[in-house]
Amino acid sequence: MDSAIHIVISGGVQGVFFRAGAQDQARKLNLSGWVRNTPDGSVEVLAEGGRNSLEQLLDWCYHGPAGASVSAIEYGWVEPKGIKEFTIRYD
């Protein structure tokens, strides 16, 4: 059974290809969901898939791509919504 995780990453995480990196990681791990920048300067991720793969994505978020400076992470396990692919959202 699939799980889902909601992650908010704070710090120097916008303008450093964090969204593209998260999308690459999620696709390598066969996860679905989305990633987006938020108005407060953080990056938000909602990912669905196997628990082990989600934990690997969470681990990646603690450092992100080269150039990112992660200062804090908040996350929680949520109900999967049945998202089919992993996309970058621009809303």
N, C-alpha and C positions, 0 to 999 in steps of 0.2 A: 504494500500500500504506500502511496506517495505521501510525502510530508510537504510542508511549506514553511518558509522563513521570511520574515520582514526584517530588513537591516537598514539602519541609518548610520552613515559614516560621516564623521565631522573632521574638520581640519583643512589643510590645503589639498582639497580633493576635486576642485573644479578647475578646468583648463589644463589638466595633466593627463588626459585620455583615460580617466578612471572609468567612465561609462563604457568606452570601447573595450577596455581591458576586462571589465566585469562581464561584458557580453561574450568575449572570446572564452573566458574561463567557464562561464555557464554552458556555452555550447559544447566545449570539450568534455564537460561533465554530464552532458545530455539532460540539462535542466531547462525548464521553460520559465517564463516570467518576464520581468522588465526591470530597467534601471533608468533613473532620471535625476537631473539636478533639481534642487529645491531652492526657493527664493532666499533661504537663510545661509546658503553657501555649502550645505551638506549634499551628500548623494544618497538617494533612497533606492533600495533594491527589494523586489519581491520575487522570490524564486521558489519553484516547485520541482519535486523529483524525489529521488531516493535520499534517505536521511544521511548516509555516508557522503554522497556527492554534495549535499547542502552544507555539511560541516566543512568539506574541503573548500567550498566557495567562501564560507564565513572566514576560514583561516586566511584565505587570500586577501580578503577585505581588510584585514588588520595591517597589511603593508601596502596593498594596491600596486599600481604600476610604478616604474621608476619616475621620480619627480613628485610623487604624492607624499604628503606628510599627514598621516592619520593621527589625530589627537584623541578621538573617542569613537566608540562603537556602541550602539544600542541595538539589541535584536530580540525577537520573540518568535516562537513557533505559532503558526496560524493555520487555519483550515485551508487546504488547497481549493482553488477555484476552477481547475481544469484548463488552465492556459496552455495553448498548443506550441508556442515557440518563445524564444527569448529575444526581446526587442529593446531598443532605446526609445524611451518616451520623451517628447518635447513639450509636454504640457506643464 
